[in-house]
Amino acid sequence: MVHEGLDPLTDDKLVELIEDKAGNDLQMIRINGSVVGGLAGILIYVLGMVLK
């Protein structure tokens, strides 16, 4: 059933469909990951300077 539903879609159409449905969520995950990673890096750097 799934194969029959996806068979008519080309690779480009499938990518477009996925990005349309999940694109905003994926972008928020990227932004949150960048912010959390940056803050963690700053915290590690500050702790490294303080504990020397």
mmCIF entry with sequence, helices, sheets and N, C-alpha, C, O atoms, coordinates in Angstrom:
data_MODEL
# 
_entry.id   MODEL 
# 
_entity.id                         1 
_entity.type                       polymer 
_entity.pdbx_number_of_molecules   1 
# 
_entity_poly.entity_id                      1 
_entity_poly.type                           'polypeptide(L)' 
_entity_poly.nstd_linkage                   no 
_entity_poly.nstd_monomer                   no 
_entity_poly.pdbx_seq_one_letter_code       MVHEGLDPLTDDKLVELIEDKAGNDLQMIRINGSVVGGLAGILIYVLGMVLK 
_entity_poly.pdbx_seq_one_letter_code_can   MVHEGLDPLTDDKLVELIEDKAGNDLQMIRINGSVVGGLAGILIYVLGMVLK 
_entity_poly.pdbx_strand_id                 A 
# 
loop_
_entity_poly_seq.entity_id 
_entity_poly_seq.num 
_entity_poly_seq.mon_id 
_entity_poly_seq.hetero 
1 1  MET n 
1 2  VAL n 
1 3  HIS n 
1 4  GLU n 
1 5  GLY n 
1 6  LEU n 
1 7  ASP n 
1 8  PRO n 
1 9  LEU n 
1 10 THR n 
1 11 ASP n 
1 12 ASP n 
1 13 LYS n 
1 14 LEU n 
1 15 VAL n 
1 16 GLU n 
1 17 LEU n 
1 18 ILE n 
1 19 GLU n 
1 20 ASP n 
1 21 LYS n 
1 22 ALA n 
1 23 GLY n 
1 24 ASN n 
1 25 ASP n 
1 26 LEU n 
1 27 GLN n 
1 28 MET n 
1 29 ILE n 
1 30 ARG n 
1 31 ILE n 
1 32 ASN n 
1 33 GLY n 
1 34 SER n 
1 35 VAL n 
1 36 VAL n 
1 37 GLY n 
1 38 GLY n 
1 39 LEU n 
1 40 ALA n 
1 41 GLY n 
1 42 ILE n 
1 43 LEU n 
1 44 ILE n 
1 45 TYR n 
1 46 VAL n 
1 47 LEU n 
1 48 GLY n 
1 49 MET n 
1 50 VAL n 
1 51 LEU n 
1 52 LYS n 
# 
_struct_asym.id          A 
_struct_asym.entity_id   1 
# 
loop_
_struct_conf.conf_type_id 
_struct_conf.id 
_struct_conf.pdbx_PDB_helix_id 
_struct_conf.beg_label_comp_id 
_struct_conf.beg_label_asym_id 
_struct_conf.beg_label_seq_id 
_struct_conf.pdbx_beg_PDB_ins_code 
_struct_conf.end_label_comp_id 
_struct_conf.end_label_asym_id 
_struct_conf.end_label_seq_id 
_struct_conf.pdbx_end_PDB_ins_code 
_struct_conf.beg_auth_comp_id 
_struct_conf.beg_auth_asym_id 
_struct_conf.beg_auth_seq_id 
_struct_conf.end_auth_comp_id 
_struct_conf.end_auth_asym_id 
_struct_conf.end_auth_seq_id 
_struct_conf.pdbx_PDB_helix_class 
_struct_conf.details 
_struct_conf.pdbx_PDB_helix_length 
HELX_P HELX_P1 AA1 VAL A 2  ? LEU A 6  ? VAL A 2  LEU A 6  1 ? 5  
HELX_P HELX_P2 AA2 ASP A 11 ? VAL A 50 ? ASP A 11 VAL A 50 1 ? 40 
# 
_struct_conf_type.id          HELX_P 
_struct_conf_type.criteria    ? 
_struct_conf_type.reference   ? 
# 
loop_
_atom_site.group_PDB 
_atom_site.id 
_atom_site.type_symbol 
_atom_site.label_atom_id 
_atom_site.label_alt_id 
_atom_site.label_comp_id 
_atom_site.label_asym_id 
_atom_site.label_entity_id 
_atom_site.label_seq_id 
_atom_site.pdbx_PDB_ins_code 
_atom_site.Cartn_x 
_atom_site.Cartn_y 
_atom_site.Cartn_z 
_atom_site.occupancy 
_atom_site.B_iso_or_equiv 
_atom_site.pdbx_formal_charge 
_atom_site.auth_seq_id 
_atom_site.auth_comp_id 
_atom_site.auth_asym_id 
_atom_site.auth_atom_id 
_atom_site.pdbx_PDB_model_num 
ATOM 1   N N  . MET A 1 1  ? 0.836  -1.191 0.000  1.00 0.00 ? 1  MET A N  1 
ATOM 2   C CA . MET A 1 1  ? 0.000  0.000  0.000  1.00 0.00 ? 1  MET A CA 1 
ATOM 3   C C  . MET A 1 1  ? 0.884  1.259  0.000  1.00 0.00 ? 1  MET A C  1 
ATOM 4   O O  . MET A 1 1  ? 0.642  2.192  -0.766 1.00 0.00 ? 1  MET A O  1 
ATOM 5   N N  . VAL A 1 2  ? 1.906  1.276  0.864  1.00 0.00 ? 2  VAL A N  1 
ATOM 6   C CA . VAL A 1 2  ? 2.800  2.439  0.910  1.00 0.00 ? 2  VAL A CA 1 
ATOM 7   C C  . VAL A 1 2  ? 3.573  2.553  -0.392 1.00 0.00 ? 2  VAL A C  1 
ATOM 8   O O  . VAL A 1 2  ? 3.737  3.648  -0.930 1.00 0.00 ? 2  VAL A O  1 
ATOM 9   N N  . HIS A 1 3  ? 4.047  1.422  -0.897 1.00 0.00 ? 3  HIS A N  1 
ATOM 10  C CA . HIS A 1 3  ? 4.808  1.415  -2.145 1.00 0.00 ? 3  HIS A CA 1 
ATOM 11  C C  . HIS A 1 3  ? 3.963  1.991  -3.282 1.00 0.00 ? 3  HIS A C  1 
ATOM 12  O O  . HIS A 1 3  ? 4.464  2.775  -4.089 1.00 0.00 ? 3  HIS A O  1 
ATOM 13  N N  . GLU A 1 4  ? 2.707  1.614  -3.349 1.00 0.00 ? 4  GLU A N  1 
ATOM 14  C CA . GLU A 1 4  ? 1.818  2.109  -4.396 1.00 0.00 ? 4  GLU A CA 1 
ATOM 15  C C  . GLU A 1 4  ? 1.583  3.611  -4.261 1.00 0.00 ? 4  GLU A C  1 
ATOM 16  O O  . GLU A 1 4  ? 1.421  4.308  -5.262 1.00 0.00 ? 4  GLU A O  1 
ATOM 17  N N  . GLY A 1 5  ? 1.564  4.112  -3.017 1.00 0.00 ? 5  GLY A N  1 
ATOM 18  C CA . GLY A 1 5  ? 1.353  5.540  -2.814 1.00 0.00 ? 5  GLY A CA 1 
ATOM 19  C C  . GLY A 1 5  ? 2.578  6.367  -3.153 1.00 0.00 ? 5  GLY A C  1 
ATOM 20  O O  . GLY A 1 5  ? 2.451  7.494  -3.630 1.00 0.00 ? 5  GLY A O  1 
ATOM 21  N N  . LEU A 1 6  ? 3.764  5.824  -2.914 1.00 0.00 ? 6  LEU A N  1 
ATOM 22  C CA . LEU A 1 6  ? 4.997  6.565  -3.164 1.00 0.00 ? 6  LEU A CA 1 
ATOM 23  C C  . LEU A 1 6  ? 5.564  6.343  -4.557 1.00 0.00 ? 6  LEU A C  1 
ATOM 24  O O  . LEU A 1 6  ? 6.380  7.140  -5.020 1.00 0.00 ? 6  LEU A O  1 
ATOM 25  N N  . ASP A 1 7  ? 5.154  5.285  -5.230 1.00 0.00 ? 7  ASP A N  1 
ATOM 26  C CA . ASP A 1 7  ? 5.698  4.940  -6.534 1.00 0.00 ? 7  ASP A CA 1 
ATOM 27  C C  . ASP A 1 7  ? 5.558  6.055  -7.572 1.00 0.00 ? 7  ASP A C  1 
ATOM 28  O O  . ASP A 1 7  ? 6.502  6.280  -8.330 1.00 0.00 ? 7  ASP A O  1 
ATOM 29  N N  . PRO A 1 8  ? 4.428  6.762  -7.644 1.00 0.00 ? 8  PRO A N  1 
ATOM 30  C CA . PRO A 1 8  ? 4.321  7.801  -8.678 1.00 0.00 ? 8  PRO A CA 1 
ATOM 31  C C  . PRO A 1 8  ? 5.161  9.045  -8.400 1.00 0.00 ? 8  PRO A C  1 
ATOM 32  O O  . PRO A 1 8  ? 5.317  9.885  -9.287 1.00 0.00 ? 8  PRO A O  1 
ATOM 33  N N  . LEU A 1 9  ? 5.708  9.184  -7.188 1.00 0.00 ? 9  LEU A N  1 
ATOM 34  C CA . LEU A 1 9  ? 6.471  10.381 -6.857 1.00 0.00 ? 9  LEU A CA 1 
ATOM 35  C C  . LEU A 1 9  ? 7.921  10.254 -7.314 1.00 0.00 ? 9  LEU A C  1 
ATOM 36  O O  . LEU A 1 9  ? 8.568  9.228  -7.103 1.00 0.00 ? 9  LEU A O  1 
ATOM 37  N N  . THR A 1 10 ? 8.416  11.317 -7.943 1.00 0.00 ? 10 THR A N  1 
ATOM 38  C CA . THR A 1 10 ? 9.835  11.356 -8.285 1.00 0.00 ? 10 THR A CA 1 
ATOM 39  C C  . THR A 1 10 ? 10.611 11.751 -7.033 1.00 0.00 ? 10 THR A C  1 
ATOM 40  O O  . THR A 1 10 ? 10.021 12.146 -6.027 1.00 0.00 ? 10 THR A O  1 
ATOM 41  N N  . ASP A 1 11 ? 11.931 11.644 -7.098 1.00 0.00 ? 11 ASP A N  1 
ATOM 42  C CA . ASP A 1 11 ? 12.758 12.026 -5.945 1.00 0.00 ? 11 ASP A CA 1 
ATOM 43  C C  . ASP A 1 11 ? 12.545 13.489 -5.577 1.00 0.00 ? 11 ASP A C  1 
ATOM 44  O O  . ASP A 1 11 ? 12.433 13.829 -4.399 1.00 0.00 ? 11 ASP A O  1 
ATOM 45  N N  . ASP A 1 12 ? 12.490 14.351 -6.584 1.00 0.00 ? 12 ASP A N  1 
ATOM 46  C CA . ASP A 1 12 ? 12.306 15.784 -6.326 1.00 0.00 ? 12 ASP A CA 1 
ATOM 47  C C  . ASP A 1 12 ? 10.952 16.064 -5.678 1.00 0.00 ? 12 ASP A C  1 
ATOM 48  O O  . ASP A 1 12 ? 10.860 16.864 -4.747 1.00 0.00 ? 12 ASP A O  1 
ATOM 49  N N  . LYS A 1 13 ? 9.911  15.409 -6.166 1.00 0.00 ? 13 LYS A N  1 
ATOM 50  C CA . LYS A 1 13 ? 8.576  15.596 -5.592 1.00 0.00 ? 13 LYS A CA 1 
ATOM 51  C C  . LYS A 1 13 ? 8.514  15.079 -4.157 1.00 0.00 ? 13 LYS A C  1 
ATOM 52  O O  . LYS A 1 13 ? 7.864  15.681 -3.302 1.00 0.00 ? 13 LYS A O  1 
ATOM 53  N N  . LEU A 1 14 ? 9.192  13.959 -3.895 1.00 0.00 ? 14 LEU A N  1 
ATOM 54  C CA . LEU A 1 14 ? 9.207  13.393 -2.548 1.00 0.00 ? 14 LEU A CA 1 
ATOM 55  C C  . LEU A 1 14 ? 9.926  14.321 -1.580 1.00 0.00 ? 14 LEU A C  1 
ATOM 56  O O  . LEU A 1 14 ? 9.458  14.538 -0.462 1.00 0.00 ? 14 LEU A O  1 
ATOM 57  N N  . VAL A 1 15 ? 11.059 14.868 -2.003 1.00 0.00 ? 15 VAL A N  1 
ATOM 58  C CA . VAL A 1 15 ? 11.794 15.821 -1.161 1.00 0.00 ? 15 VAL A CA 1 
ATOM 59  C C  . VAL A 1 15 ? 10.944 17.053 -0.900 1.00 0.00 ? 15 VAL A C  1 
ATOM 60  O O  . VAL A 1 15 ? 10.895 17.549 0.225  1.00 0.00 ? 15 VAL A O  1 
ATOM 61  N N  . GLU A 1 16 ? 10.280 17.544 -1.927 1.00 0.00 ? 16 GLU A N  1 
ATOM 62  C CA . GLU A 1 16 ? 9.413  18.723 -1.785 1.00 0.00 ? 16 GLU A CA 1 
ATOM 63  C C  . GLU A 1 16 ? 8.269  18.438 -0.811 1.00 0.00 ? 16 GLU A C  1 
ATOM 64  O O  . GLU A 1 16 ? 7.936  19.289 0.015  1.00 0.00 ? 16 GLU A O  1 
ATOM 65  N N  . LEU A 1 17 ? 7.673  17.271 -0.897 1.00 0.00 ? 17 LEU A N  1 
ATOM 66  C CA . LEU A 1 17 ? 6.581  16.880 -0.009 1.00 0.00 ? 17 LEU A CA 1 
ATOM 67  C C  . LEU A 1 17 ? 7.053  16.818 1.445  1.00 0.00 ? 17 LEU A C  1 
ATOM 68  O O  . LEU A 1 17 ? 6.385  17.330 2.344  1.00 0.00 ? 17 LEU A O  1 
ATOM 69  N N  . ILE A 1 18 ? 8.205  16.191 1.667  1.00 0.00 ? 18 ILE A N  1 
ATOM 70  C CA . ILE A 1 18 ? 8.736  16.071 3.036  1.00 0.00 ? 18 ILE A CA 1 
ATOM 71  C C  . ILE A 1 18 ? 9.090  17.437 3.593  1.00 0.00 ? 18 ILE A C  1 
ATOM 72  O O  . ILE A 1 18 ? 8.767  17.732 4.744  1.00 0.00 ? 18 ILE A O  1 
ATOM 73  N N  . GLU A 1 19 ? 9.748  18.278 2.804  1.00 0.00 ? 19 GLU A N  1 
ATOM 74  C CA . GLU A 1 19 ? 10.114 19.612 3.270  1.00 0.00 ? 19 GLU A CA 1 
ATOM 75  C C  . GLU A 1 19 ? 8.880  20.455 3.549  1.00 0.00 ? 19 GLU A C  1 
ATOM 76  O O  . GLU A 1 19 ? 8.872  21.260 4.480  1.00 0.00 ? 19 GLU A O  1 
ATOM 77  N N  . ASP A 1 20 ? 7.843  20.273 2.749  1.00 0.00 ? 20 ASP A N  1 
ATOM 78  C CA . ASP A 1 20 ? 6.608  21.028 2.958  1.00 0.00 ? 20 ASP A CA 1 
ATOM 79  C C  . ASP A 1 20 ? 5.944  20.634 4.279  1.00 0.00 ? 20 ASP A C  1 
ATOM 80  O O  . ASP A 1 20 ? 5.418  21.486 4.994  1.00 0.00 ? 20 ASP A O  1 
ATOM 81  N N  . LYS A 1 21 ? 5.974  19.339 4.596  1.00 0.00 ? 21 LYS A N  1 
ATOM 82  C CA . LYS A 1 21 ? 5.303  18.849 5.805  1.00 0.00 ? 21 LYS A CA 1 
ATOM 83  C C  . LYS A 1 21 ? 6.144  19.047 7.064  1.00 0.00 ? 21 LYS A C  1 
ATOM 84  O O  . LYS A 1 21 ? 5.593  19.340 8.125  1.00 0.00 ? 21 LYS A O  1 
ATOM 85  N N  . ALA A 1 22 ? 7.469  18.892 6.970  1.00 0.00 ? 22 ALA A N  1 
ATOM 86  C CA . ALA A 1 22 ? 8.311  18.904 8.163  1.00 0.00 ? 22 ALA A CA 1 
ATOM 87  C C  . ALA A 1 22 ? 9.364  20.004 8.144  1.00 0.00 ? 22 ALA A C  1 
ATOM 88  O O  . ALA A 1 22 ? 10.166 20.096 9.074  1.00 0.00 ? 22 ALA A O  1 
ATOM 89  N N  . GLY A 1 23 ? 9.382  20.823 7.128  1.00 0.00 ? 23 GLY A N  1 
ATOM 90  C CA . GLY A 1 23 ? 10.421 21.838 6.970  1.00 0.00 ? 23 GLY A CA 1 
ATOM 91  C C  . GLY A 1 23 ? 10.530 22.805 8.131  1.00 0.00 ? 23 GLY A C  1 
ATOM 92  O O  . GLY A 1 23 ? 11.635 23.081 8.599  1.00 0.00 ? 23 GLY A O  1 
ATOM 93  N N  . ASN A 1 24 ? 9.410  23.325 8.605  1.00 0.00 ? 24 ASN A N  1 
ATOM 94  C CA . ASN A 1 24 ? 9.442  24.292 9.703  1.00 0.00 ? 24 ASN A CA 1 
ATOM 95  C C  . ASN A 1 24 ? 9.948  23.653 10.988 1.00 0.00 ? 24 ASN A C  1 
ATOM 96  O O  . ASN A 1 24 ? 10.719 24.265 11.727 1.00 0.00 ? 24 ASN A O  1 
ATOM 97  N N  . ASP A 1 25 ? 9.522  22.438 11.254 1.00 0.00 ? 25 ASP A N  1 
ATOM 98  C CA . ASP A 1 25 ? 9.980  21.738 12.457 1.00 0.00 ? 25 ASP A CA 1 
ATOM 99  C C  . ASP A 1 25 ? 11.482 21.471 12.394 1.00 0.00 ? 25 ASP A C  1 
ATOM 100 O O  . ASP A 1 25 ? 12.193 21.647 13.384 1.00 0.00 ? 25 ASP A O  1 
ATOM 101 N N  . LEU A 1 26 ? 11.959 21.047 11.225 1.00 0.00 ? 26 LEU A N  1 
ATOM 102 C CA . LEU A 1 26 ? 13.387 20.784 11.073 1.00 0.00 ? 26 LEU A CA 1 
ATOM 103 C C  . LEU A 1 26 ? 14.207 22.060 11.236 1.00 0.00 ? 26 LEU A C  1 
ATOM 104 O O  . LEU A 1 26 ? 15.297 22.030 11.808 1.00 0.00 ? 26 LEU A O  1 
ATOM 105 N N  . GLN A 1 27 ? 13.694 23.164 10.741 1.00 0.00 ? 27 GLN A N  1 
ATOM 106 C CA . GLN A 1 27 ? 14.398 24.443 10.883 1.00 0.00 ? 27 GLN A CA 1 
ATOM 107 C C  . GLN A 1 27 ? 14.473 24.848 12.350 1.00 0.00 ? 27 GLN A C  1 
ATOM 108 O O  . GLN A 1 27 ? 15.507 25.346 12.795 1.00 0.00 ? 27 GLN A O  1 
ATOM 109 N N  . MET A 1 28 ? 13.410 24.649 13.102 1.00 0.00 ? 28 MET A N  1 
ATOM 110 C CA . MET A 1 28 ? 13.435 24.979 14.525 1.00 0.00 ? 28 MET A CA 1 
ATOM 111 C C  . MET A 1 28 ? 14.408 24.075 15.282 1.00 0.00 ? 28 MET A C  1 
ATOM 112 O O  . MET A 1 28 ? 15.074 24.528 16.213 1.00 0.00 ? 28 MET A O  1 
ATOM 113 N N  . ILE A 1 29 ? 14.494 22.819 14.896 1.00 0.00 ? 29 ILE A N  1 
ATOM 114 C CA . ILE A 1 29 ? 15.456 21.906 15.517 1.00 0.00 ? 29 ILE A CA 1 
ATOM 115 C C  . ILE A 1 29 ? 16.878 22.391 15.244 1.00 0.00 ? 29 ILE A C  1 
ATOM 116 O O  . ILE A 1 29 ? 17.724 22.360 16.137 1.00 0.00 ? 29 ILE A O  1 
ATOM 117 N N  . ARG A 1 30 ? 17.141 22.833 14.028 1.00 0.00 ? 30 ARG A N  1 
ATOM 118 C CA . ARG A 1 30 ? 18.476 23.354 13.693 1.00 0.00 ? 30 ARG A CA 1 
ATOM 119 C C  . ARG A 1 30 ? 18.797 24.593 14.515 1.00 0.00 ? 30 ARG A C  1 
ATOM 120 O O  . ARG A 1 30 ? 19.899 24.715 15.051 1.00 0.00 ? 30 ARG A O  1 
ATOM 121 N N  . ILE A 1 31 ? 17.847 25.508 14.619 1.00 0.00 ? 31 ILE A N  1 
ATOM 122 C CA . ILE A 1 31 ? 18.069 26.745 15.377 1.00 0.00 ? 31 ILE A CA 1 
ATOM 123 C C  . ILE A 1 31 ? 18.296 26.432 16.847 1.00 0.00 ? 31 ILE A C  1 
ATOM 124 O O  . ILE A 1 31 ? 19.239 26.941 17.453 1.00 0.00 ? 31 ILE A O  1 
ATOM 125 N N  . ASN A 1 32 ? 17.435 25.595 17.427 1.00 0.00 ? 32 ASN A N  1 
ATOM 126 C CA . ASN A 1 32 ? 17.588 25.234 18.836 1.00 0.00 ? 32 ASN A CA 1 
ATOM 127 C C  . ASN A 1 32 ? 18.914 24.524 19.084 1.00 0.00 ? 32 ASN A C  1 
ATOM 128 O O  . ASN A 1 32 ? 19.560 24.769 20.103 1.00 0.00 ? 32 ASN A O  1 
ATOM 129 N N  . GLY A 1 33 ? 19.327 23.652 18.177 1.00 0.00 ? 33 GLY A N  1 
ATOM 130 C CA . GLY A 1 33 ? 20.601 22.965 18.320 1.00 0.00 ? 33 GLY A CA 1 
ATOM 131 C C  . GLY A 1 33 ? 21.770 23.928 18.285 1.00 0.00 ? 33 GLY A C  1 
ATOM 132 O O  . GLY A 1 33 ? 22.736 23.761 19.029 1.00 0.00 ? 33 GLY A O  1 
ATOM 133 N N  . SER A 1 34 ? 21.694 24.934 17.430 1.00 0.00 ? 34 SER A N  1 
ATOM 134 C CA . SER A 1 34 ? 22.759 25.926 17.355 1.00 0.00 ? 34 SER A CA 1 
ATOM 135 C C  . SER A 1 34 ? 22.830 26.750 18.632 1.00 0.00 ? 34 SER A C  1 
ATOM 136 O O  . SER A 1 34 ? 23.918 27.008 19.147 1.00 0.00 ? 34 SER A O  1 
ATOM 137 N N  . VAL A 1 35 ? 21.687 27.159 19.139 1.00 0.00 ? 35 VAL A N  1 
ATOM 138 C CA . VAL A 1 35 ? 21.650 27.969 20.353 1.00 0.00 ? 35 VAL A CA 1 
ATOM 139 C C  . VAL A 1 35 ? 22.158 27.163 21.546 1.00 0.00 ? 35 VAL A C  1 
ATOM 140 O O  . VAL A 1 35 ? 23.009 27.642 22.296 1.00 0.00 ? 35 VAL A O  1 
ATOM 141 N N  . VAL A 1 36 ? 21.652 25.957 21.728 1.00 0.00 ? 36 VAL A N  1 
ATOM 142 C CA . VAL A 1 36 ? 22.062 25.125 22.858 1.00 0.00 ? 36 VAL A CA 1 
ATOM 143 C C  . VAL A 1 36 ? 23.545 24.762 22.741 1.00 0.00 ? 36 VAL A C  1 
ATOM 144 O O  . VAL A 1 36 ? 24.267 24.778 23.738 1.00 0.00 ? 36 VAL A O  1 
ATOM 145 N N  . GLY A 1 37 ? 23.993 24.441 21.545 1.00 0.00 ? 37 GLY A N  1 
ATOM 146 C CA . GLY A 1 37 ? 25.403 24.121 21.344 1.00 0.00 ? 37 GLY A CA 1 
ATOM 147 C C  . GLY A 1 37 ? 26.297 25.302 21.639 1.00 0.00 ? 37 GLY A C  1 
ATOM 148 O O  . GLY A 1 37 ? 27.353 25.146 22.253 1.00 0.00 ? 37 GLY A O  1 
ATOM 149 N N  . GLY A 1 38 ? 25.891 26.478 21.213 1.00 0.00 ? 38 GLY A N  1 
ATOM 150 C CA . GLY A 1 38 ? 26.669 27.694 21.496 1.00 0.00 ? 38 GLY A CA 1 
ATOM 151 C C  . GLY A 1 38 ? 26.744 27.974 22.983 1.00 0.00 ? 38 GLY A C  1 
ATOM 152 O O  . GLY A 1 38 ? 27.813 28.284 23.509 1.00 0.00 ? 38 GLY A O  1 
ATOM 153 N N  . LEU A 1 39 ? 25.610 27.866 23.662 1.00 0.00 ? 39 LEU A N  1 
ATOM 154 C CA . LEU A 1 39 ? 25.600 28.106 25.107 1.00 0.00 ? 39 LEU A CA 1 
ATOM 155 C C  . LEU A 1 39 ? 26.430 27.062 25.853 1.00 0.00 ? 39 LEU A C  1 
ATOM 156 O O  . LEU A 1 39 ? 27.131 27.399 26.808 1.00 0.00 ? 39 LEU A O  1 
ATOM 157 N N  . ALA A 1 40 ? 26.359 25.819 25.433 1.00 0.00 ? 40 ALA A N  1 
ATOM 158 C CA . ALA A 1 40 ? 27.162 24.767 26.066 1.00 0.00 ? 40 ALA A CA 1 
ATOM 159 C C  . ALA A 1 40 ? 28.646 25.044 25.850 1.00 0.00 ? 40 ALA A C  1 
ATOM 160 O O  . ALA A 1 40 ? 29.446 24.858 26.768 1.00 0.00 ? 40 ALA A O  1 
ATOM 161 N N  . GLY A 1 41 ? 29.025 25.481 24.660 1.00 0.00 ? 41 GLY A N  1 
ATOM 162 C CA . GLY A 1 41 ? 30.415 25.815 24.377 1.00 0.00 ? 41 GLY A CA 1 
ATOM 163 C C  . GLY A 1 41 ? 30.911 26.959 25.241 1.00 0.00 ? 41 GLY A C  1 
ATOM 164 O O  . GLY A 1 41 ? 32.025 26.912 25.763 1.00 0.00 ? 41 GLY A O  1 
ATOM 165 N N  . ILE A 1 42 ? 30.089 27.985 25.393 1.00 0.00 ? 42 ILE A N  1 
ATOM 166 C CA . ILE A 1 42 ? 30.456 29.120 26.249 1.00 0.00 ? 42 ILE A CA 1 
ATOM 167 C C  . ILE A 1 42 ? 30.610 28.666 27.689 1.00 0.00 ? 42 ILE A C  1 
ATOM 168 O O  . ILE A 1 42 ? 31.565 29.060 28.358 1.00 0.00 ? 42 ILE A O  1 
ATOM 169 N N  . LEU A 1 43 ? 29.697 27.851 28.175 1.00 0.00 ? 43 LEU A N  1 
ATOM 170 C CA . LEU A 1 43 ? 29.751 27.352 29.546 1.00 0.00 ? 43 LEU A CA 1 
ATOM 171 C C  . LEU A 1 43 ? 31.015 26.524 29.768 1.00 0.00 ? 43 LEU A C  1 
ATOM 172 O O  . LEU A 1 43 ? 31.685 26.684 30.789 1.00 0.00 ? 43 LEU A O  1 
ATOM 173 N N  . ILE A 1 44 ? 31.344 25.654 28.840 1.00 0.00 ? 44 ILE A N  1 
ATOM 174 C CA . ILE A 1 44 ? 32.548 24.837 28.962 1.00 0.00 ? 44 ILE A CA 1 
ATOM 175 C C  . ILE A 1 44 ? 33.792 25.720 28.959 1.00 0.00 ? 44 ILE A C  1 
ATOM 176 O O  . ILE A 1 44 ? 34.717 25.488 29.737 1.00 0.00 ? 44 ILE A O  1 
ATOM 177 N N  . TYR A 1 45 ? 33.818 26.710 28.108 1.00 0.00 ? 45 TYR A N  1 
ATOM 178 C CA . TYR A 1 45 ? 34.962 27.625 28.053 1.00 0.00 ? 45 TYR A CA 1 
ATOM 179 C C  . TYR A 1 45 ? 35.124 28.393 29.366 1.00 0.00 ? 45 TYR A C  1 
ATOM 180 O O  . TYR A 1 45 ? 36.230 28.490 29.898 1.00 0.00 ? 45 TYR A O  1 
ATOM 181 N N  . VAL A 1 46 ? 34.019 28.937 29.887 1.00 0.00 ? 46 VAL A N  1 
ATOM 182 C CA . VAL A 1 46 ? 34.063 29.710 31.144 1.00 0.00 ? 46 VAL A CA 1 
ATOM 183 C C  . VAL A 1 46 ? 34.483 28.808 32.293 1.00 0.00 ? 46 VAL A C  1 
ATOM 184 O O  . VAL A 1 46 ? 35.317 29.201 33.109 1.00 0.00 ? 46 VAL A O  1 
ATOM 185 N N  . LEU A 1 47 ? 33.923 27.609 32.373 1.00 0.00 ? 47 LEU A N  1 
ATOM 186 C CA . LEU A 1 47 ? 34.322 26.688 33.439 1.00 0.00 ? 47 LEU A CA 1 
ATOM 187 C C  . LEU A 1 47 ? 35.798 26.309 33.330 1.00 0.00 ? 47 LEU A C  1 
ATOM 188 O O  . LEU A 1 47 ? 36.482 26.165 34.343 1.00 0.00 ? 47 LEU A O  1 
ATOM 189 N N  . GLY A 1 48 ? 36.279 26.151 32.117 1.00 0.00 ? 48 GLY A N  1 
ATOM 190 C CA . GLY A 1 48 ? 37.694 25.848 31.915 1.00 0.00 ? 48 GLY A CA 1 
ATOM 191 C C  . GLY A 1 48 ? 38.584 26.990 32.363 1.00 0.00 ? 48 GLY A C  1 
ATOM 192 O O  . GLY A 1 48 ? 39.662 26.752 32.907 1.00 0.00 ? 48 GLY A O  1 
ATOM 193 N N  . MET A 1 49 ? 38.160 28.217 32.148 1.00 0.00 ? 49 MET A N  1 
ATOM 194 C CA . MET A 1 49 ? 38.940 29.372 32.591 1.00 0.00 ? 49 MET A CA 1 
ATOM 195 C C  . MET A 1 49 ? 38.897 29.533 34.104 1.00 0.00 ? 49 MET A C  1 
ATOM 196 O O  . MET A 1 49 ? 39.900 29.902 34.715 1.00 0.00 ? 49 MET A O  1 
ATOM 197 N N  . VAL A 1 50 ? 37.761 29.265 34.708 1.00 0.00 ? 50 VAL A N  1 
ATOM 198 C CA . VAL A 1 50 ? 37.600 29.430 36.151 1.00 0.00 ? 50 VAL A CA 1 
ATOM 199 C C  . VAL A 1 50 ? 38.367 28.337 36.928 1.00 0.00 ? 50 VAL A C  1 
ATOM 200 O O  . VAL A 1 50 ? 38.929 28.607 37.989 1.00 0.00 ? 50 VAL A O  1 
ATOM 201 N N  . LEU A 1 51 ? 38.383 27.131 36.400 1.00 0.00 ? 51 LEU A N  1 
ATOM 202 C CA . LEU A 1 51 ? 38.991 26.009 37.129 1.00 0.00 ? 51 LEU A CA 1 
ATOM 203 C C  . LEU A 1 51 ? 40.504 25.895 36.919 1.00 0.00 ? 51 LEU A C  1 
ATOM 204 O O  . LEU A 1 51 ? 41.126 24.996 37.485 1.00 0.00 ? 51 LEU A O  1 
ATOM 205 N N  . LYS A 1 52 ? 41.100 26.763 36.137 1.00 0.00 ? 52 LYS A N  1 
ATOM 206 C CA . LYS A 1 52 ? 42.560 26.719 35.950 1.00 0.00 ? 52 LYS A CA 1 
ATOM 207 C C  . LYS A 1 52 ? 43.304 27.114 37.169 1.00 0.00 ? 52 LYS A C  1 
ATOM 208 O O  . LYS A 1 52 ? 44.535 27.125 37.164 1.00 0.00 ? 52 LYS A O  1 
# 
